Amino acid sequence: MTSLRKLLAAGIVVGALGTGAALRSGSTIAEAAPSAMTDASIPDVAERVVDSVVNISTTSVEKGPAAYDPFFTDPDSPWYGLEPTGRKSMSKGSGVIVSASGRILTNAHVVKGATDITVTLHDGTDFDAKVIGSDPKADLAVLQLEGKLPKLKPVAFGDSNALRLGEVVLAVGDPFGVGKSVTMGIVSAKGRSGMNIEDYEDFIQTDAAINPGNSGGALVNLRGELVGINTAIASPNRGYAGIGFAIPTNMARPIMEMLIKDGKVSRGYLGVNIATVTTQLAKHQKLPATRGAVVAGVQPGSPAHRAGLLDGDVIVAIDGAEIRSSDVLKNTIAMRKPGSSVELQVVRPSGTSTVKVKLAQLPEDDSVTPRRRR
């Protein structure tokens, strides 16, 4: 099995598995009423949702390389040897109002490193905001507006799992800082992963125009329900190319609720290296199954090690749900709480067996450098 380890050395490390179970935070979050909500006209939806999306302006301090700070590096300068105070950098993004009490859901990269955060509502009024919690691994953050707030219009959450290919969706945000804008497209694909944008990827792909400044904005269906948080694009020139990505609400909402409750996200930990089984890989490595996620390394002392998982095991189901790829396994474990148990259906040369694993808590790490964000 040494060759399998080498072949899959760049495979997914399933230590970073899990966002924890959904934790309902009470009535502060807007709920959709499916039985009462039906598809509406595009203008009706756009006019109803646009006031629930905000503009986010941030200020951060950046320290440049010493070579670019002659006042502090020139021995003849009176500031020689002192620490540079840094340069102020400003950026803009978008966010979505999710509670009447002033909670805002956005991307983590929109507020990363921010020393000051200003949120502009639909009527042009500005409010300071603070970060309640941030999860860079899924690129989500929750803000709280400060001060005496007007009556807000939180958006209702929808079921992103219910989206269909070709379904019309609207993207709302502030592209290029031109002001609040609504664009229309369709759901081009679901469950997009392997894009190397975030640690955890289960993107909705859409051709609704998403550009710089749209980050953290809303993707809504024709019932006016939030189904995604616009996050990134695939583009050769940083502009709209018809391929945009949004974090689905069924992934974003549990993370948001944990950030509100605990200020952080606790993730489950399995402790294996995995890769997707393909026909070619199965034939080359003589694997016992032609689909699923193959184990290409077990971390010593991990839950997987204690449960008896082995190199070459092919995981084909978890708690009865079929696993067709390593990303599906990763995202499925991602919804399990540390300390909970899962049942893995494993195929070995000797046959199929069920392995019960009690997940631990993921150690902190920073394994992904996000890119192509909007």
C-alpha positions in Angstrom: 0.0 0.0 0.0 3.1 2.2 0.0 2.5 3.0 -3.7 -1.0 4.0 -3.0 0.2 6.5 -0.4 2.7 8.0 -2.8 0.1 8.1 -5.6 -2.3 9.9 -3.4 0.1 12.1 -1.5 -1.8 15.2 -2.7 -5.1 13.8 -1.7 -7.5 15.3 0.8 -6.5 15.0 4.4 -9.7 14.2 6.2 -8.7 15.7 9.5 -10.4 18.9 8.6 -13.8 17.2 8.5 -16.8 18.8 9.9 -18.6 22.0 10.7 -20.6 20.5 13.6 -24.3 19.8 13.9 -26.8 22.6 13.3 -27.5 24.6 16.4 -30.8 26.5 16.2 -30.4 29.9 17.8 -34.1 30.7 18.3 -36.4 33.2 16.7 -33.8 35.8 15.9 -33.1 34.2 12.5 -35.7 34.7 9.7 -37.5 31.6 8.8 -39.1 30.8 5.4 -42.7 29.7 5.4 -42.7 27.2 2.4 -46.4 26.6 2.4 -47.1 30.4 2.1 -44.3 31.3 -0.3 -44.7 30.7 -4.1 -42.6 31.8 -7.0 -43.1 35.5 -7.7 -42.2 37.7 -10.6 -38.6 38.7 -10.9 -39.2 42.4 -10.2 -41.3 41.4 -7.1 -38.5 39.3 -5.7 -35.8 41.8 -6.5 -37.6 44.7 -4.9 -38.4 42.5 -1.8 -34.9 41.2 -1.3 -32.7 44.2 -2.2 -33.3 46.0 1.1 -32.0 42.9 3.0 -28.6 43.2 1.4 -26.1 45.7 2.8 -22.8 47.2 1.7 -19.8 46.5 3.9 -16.8 48.9 4.0 -13.7 47.9 5.9 -10.4 49.6 6.9 -7.3 47.5 7.7 -3.7 48.3 8.4 -1.1 46.7 6.2 2.7 46.7 6.9 4.8 46.9 3.8 8.2 45.3 3.3 11.1 47.2 5.0 12.6 47.9 1.6 9.6 50.2 0.8 9.8 52.1 4.1 13.0 54.3 3.7 12.0 56.5 6.6 12.4 53.6 8.9 15.4 51.9 7.3 17.6 54.8 6.4 20.2 55.3 9.2 20.1 59.1 8.6 16.3 59.2 9.2 15.0 60.4 12.5 12.6 57.5 12.4 15.4 54.9 11.8 14.8 51.8 13.9 11.2 52.6 14.8 8.4 50.2 13.9 6.3 51.4 10.9 2.7 52.1 11.8 1.5 50.6 8.5 -0.6 51.7 5.6 -4.4 51.9 5.8 -6.2 49.8 3.2 -9.9 50.1 2.4 -12.1 47.5 0.7 -15.8 46.9 0.0 -18.0 43.9 0.0 -21.6 42.9 0.7 -23.6 41.2 3.4 -27.1 39.8 4.2 -29.4 40.8 7.1 -30.4 37.6 8.8 -32.1 38.9 12.0 -34.1 41.9 13.1 -31.6 42.5 15.8 -28.9 43.4 13.3 -27.0 40.2 12.6 -25.2 40.2 9.2 -24.0 37.1 7.3 -21.0 37.7 5.0 -17.8 36.2 3.8 -14.8 35.9 6.2 -12.5 37.4 3.6 -14.6 40.5 3.4 -13.8 41.4 7.0 -10.4 39.7 7.4 -8.0 41.9 9.3 -10.5 44.8 9.5 -9.9 47.4 12.2 -13.1 49.3 11.3 -16.2 47.9 9.7 -19.0 50.2 8.4 -22.3 48.7 7.2 -24.5 50.8 4.9 -28.2 50.0 4.8 -30.6 50.4 1.9 -31.5 53.9 2.9 -27.9 55.1 3.0 -27.5 55.2 6.7 -24.2 53.9 8.1 -23.6 51.8 11.2 -20.5 50.5 12.9 -20.3 46.7 13.1 -18.2 44.2 15.0 -17.3 40.6 14.1 -19.3 38.1 16.2 -17.4 35.1 14.7 -15.4 34.2 11.7 -14.8 30.8 10.0 -12.1 31.2 7.3 -12.2 27.5 6.4 -15.7 27.9 5.0 -15.2 31.7 4.3 -18.2 32.8 6.4 -18.5 35.5 9.1 -21.3 37.0 11.2 -21.4 40.7 12.1 -23.5 42.6 14.7 -24.6 46.1 13.9 -24.1 48.6 16.8 -26.2 51.5 18.0 -29.9 52.2 17.8 -31.1 50.3 14.8 -34.1 51.1 12.5 -36.6 48.4 11.6 -34.6 45.9 9.5 -35.8 43.5 6.8 -34.1 40.1 7.4 -34.1 37.7 4.5 -35.9 34.3 4.9 -33.7 31.2 4.6 -34.6 28.7 1.9 -33.6 25.1 1.3 -30.5 25.1 -0.9 -30.8 21.3 -1.3 -34.1 21.8 -3.1 -32.6 23.8 -5.9 -32.8 22.3 -9.3 -30.5 22.6 -12.3 -31.7 25.4 -14.5 -33.7 27.1 -11.7 -33.7 30.9 -12.0 -31.8 32.7 -9.2 -30.9 36.3 -8.5 -27.6 37.6 -7.1 -27.7 40.8 -5.1 -24.6 42.8 -4.0 -22.5 45.8 -4.7 -20.2 44.9 -7.6 -17.2 47.3 -8.2 -18.7 49.6 -5.6 -21.2 51.0 -8.1 -24.1 50.5 -5.7 -26.7 47.8 -4.9 -27.3 45.7 -8.0 -29.4 42.6 -8.9 -28.4 40.2 -11.6 -30.2 37.1 -12.9 -29.0 33.6 -13.9 -29.7 30.0 -13.4 -28.3 27.2 -11.2 -25.6 25.8 -13.5 -24.4 23.1 -11.1 -24.7 21.9 -7.5 -22.1 20.4 -5.2 -19.1 21.9 -6.9 -15.9 21.1 -5.0 -12.2 20.6 -5.6 -11.9 24.3 -6.7 -9.2 24.9 -4.1 -10.9 28.1 -3.0 -11.9 27.0 0.6 -11.2 24.1 2.9 -14.9 23.2 2.7 -16.5 23.4 -0.7 -20.1 22.5 -1.7 -20.7 25.4 -4.0 -23.8 26.3 -6.0 -22.5 27.3 -9.5 -24.5 30.1 -11.3 -24.2 32.2 -14.4 -25.8 35.2 -12.6 -23.2 38.0 -12.9 -20.9 38.0 -9.8 -18.0 40.5 -9.7 -15.6 42.1 -7.2 -17.7 43.6 -4.4 -20.4 40.9 -4.7 -18.7 38.8 -2.0 -21.0 38.1 0.9 -24.1 39.1 -1.0 -27.2 37.1 -1.5 -28.2 34.4 -3.9 -32.0 34.0 -3.8 -34.6 31.9 -5.5 -37.9 33.2 -7.0 -39.6 32.8 -3.7 -37.3 35.5 -2.3 -35.5 33.0 0.0 -31.8 33.0 0.6 -30.2 29.9 -0.9 -26.5 31.0 -1.1 -23.8 33.5 -0.1 -22.0 34.7 -3.2 -18.3 34.0 -2.7 -16.1 33.5 -5.8 -15.8 33.3 -9.6 -13.8 31.4 -12.1 -12.3 34.0 -14.5 -9.1 34.6 -16.4 -9.3 38.4 -15.8 -11.1 38.8 -12.4 -14.2 39.9 -14.2 -17.5 38.1 -14.9 -17.1 35.1 -17.1 -20.4 33.3 -16.4 -19.1 31.0 -13.7 -19.8 32.1 -10.2 -19.9 30.2 -6.9 -22.1 30.6 -3.8 -21.9 28.8 -0.5 -25.3 27.0 -0.1 -27.4 28.0 2.9 -27.7 24.4 4.1 -23.9 24.6 4.7 -23.8 28.3 5.7 -26.6 28.3 8.2 -25.2 25.7 10.7 -21.9 27.5 10.6 -23.6 30.8 11.1 -25.5 29.5 14.1 -22.4 28.1 15.7 -20.6 31.4 15.2 -23.5 33.2 16.9 -23.7 30.8 19.8 -20.0 30.1 20.4 -18.0 32.6 18.3 -16.2 29.8 16.6 -16.8 26.5 14.7 -16.0 23.1 16.2 -15.2 20.5 13.6 -15.2 16.8 13.7 -12.0 14.8 13.1 -11.7 11.4 11.5 -8.0 11.3 10.8 -7.4 9.8 7.3 -6.1 10.8 4.0 -8.6 10.0 1.2 -9.1 10.3 -2.5 -11.9 9.7 -4.9 -12.0 6.2 -6.4 -12.0 6.3 -10.2 -12.1 3.4 -12.6 -8.4 4.0 -13.5 -7.3 4.2 -9.9 -9.3 1.1 -8.9 -7.7 -0.9 -11.7 -4.2 0.4 -11.1 -4.3 -0.2 -7.3 -6.5 -3.3 -7.5 -9.0 -1.7 -5.2 -12.0 -3.7 -4.0 -14.6 -1.2 -5.2 -14.9 1.1 -8.2 -16.6 4.0 -6.4 -16.3 5.8 -3.1 -13.4 7.3 -1.1 -10.2 5.2 -0.7 -8.2 5.5 2.5 -4.6 6.3 1.6 -3.2 6.9 5.1 -4.5 6.7 8.7 -3.2 9.2 11.3 -1.7 7.4 14.3 -3.9 7.7 17.4 -6.8 9.2 15.4 -10.4 8.1 15.7 -9.9 6.3 12.4 -6.9 4.4 13.8 -8.8 3.5 17.0 -11.7 2.2 14.9 -9.5 0.0 12.8 -9.6 1.7 9.4 -6.8 0.5 7.1 -5.0 1.8 4.0 -6.8 0.7 1.0 -10.2 0.6 2.6 -12.9 2.1 0.3 -15.6 4.0 2.2 -18.8 3.7 0.2 -21.4 5.0 2.7 -21.8 6.9 5.9 -24.8 6.4 8.1 -26.5 4.7 5.1 -25.9 7.6 2.7 -23.9 6.8 -0.4 -20.4 8.2 -0.8 -19.3 8.7 -4.4 -16.2 10.9 -3.8 -13.8 12.1 -1.2 -15.4 15.5 -1.2 -18.8 14.1 -0.4 -17.3 12.2 2.5 -15.5 15.3 3.7 -18.6 17.5 3.5 -20.8 14.8 5.1 -18.5 14.4 8.0 -18.4 18.2 8.1 -21.9 18.2 9.4 -21.1 15.9 12.3 -20.4 17.2 15.8 -17.2 16.3 17.6 -17.9 13.4 20.0 -20.7 12.0 17.8 -20.4 8.6 16.2 -20.8 7.6 12.6 -21.1 4.3 10.8 -18.9 3.8 7.8 -19.6 1.1 5.2 -16.2 -0.1 4.1 -15.3 -2.4 1.3 -12.2 -4.5 1.7 -10.8 -7.5 -0.3 -12.4 -9.7 2.3 -15.8 -8.1 1.8 -18.0 -5.3 3.1 -18.1 -4.4 6.7 -19.5 -1.6 9.0 -17.0 0.4 11.0 -18.3 2.6 13.8 -16.1 5.7 14.5 -16.4 8.3 17.3 -15.2 11.6 15.9 -12.8 13.8 17.9 -12.4 17.5 17.5 -10.2 18.8 14.7 -6.9 20.4 15.7 -6.5 23.9 14.4 -4.6 24.3 11.1 -4.5 26.5 8.0 -4.2 24.2 5.1 -5.8 26.2 2.3 -4.9 29.6 0.8 -8.1 30.8 -0.8 -8.1 32.5 -4.2 -10.4 33.8 -6.9 -12.7 35.4 -4.3 -15.1 38.2 -5.1 
